[in-house]
Amino acid sequence: MKPTRLRLVPPQPLGAEVTDPTRPVLHANLTVIEVSDPILLQTLRADRRVSAAILAQLSECVAVIQPGLGEWVIKQLLKAGHTPKVIDA
């Protein structure tokens, strides 16, 4: 079996445009929601108010919430009868 070769990319200065779309990007203070069942995320996306707060869907069970709307989304989940587990890192 052939060993996997990693491509090393030199760091770009802060504020520089990302020129390589395959390069990972580190975000700080990002609110991410993870559900155990993909149907739940589909249900949240079907709700117009909550859907507007979803910035991007990373997988069938993970979505990114717009900055500043994390607390609001938690309140909406509680109102809907869900019991979100909040992990503050």
PyMOL commands that set and color helices and strands:
alter all, ss='L'
color gray80, all
select helices_A, chain A and resi 38-46+48-53+70-79
alter helices_A, ss='H'
color red, helices_A
select strands_A, chain A and resi 31-34+54-57+62-65
alter strands_A, ss='S'
color yellow, strands_A
deselect
rebuild
show_as cartoon
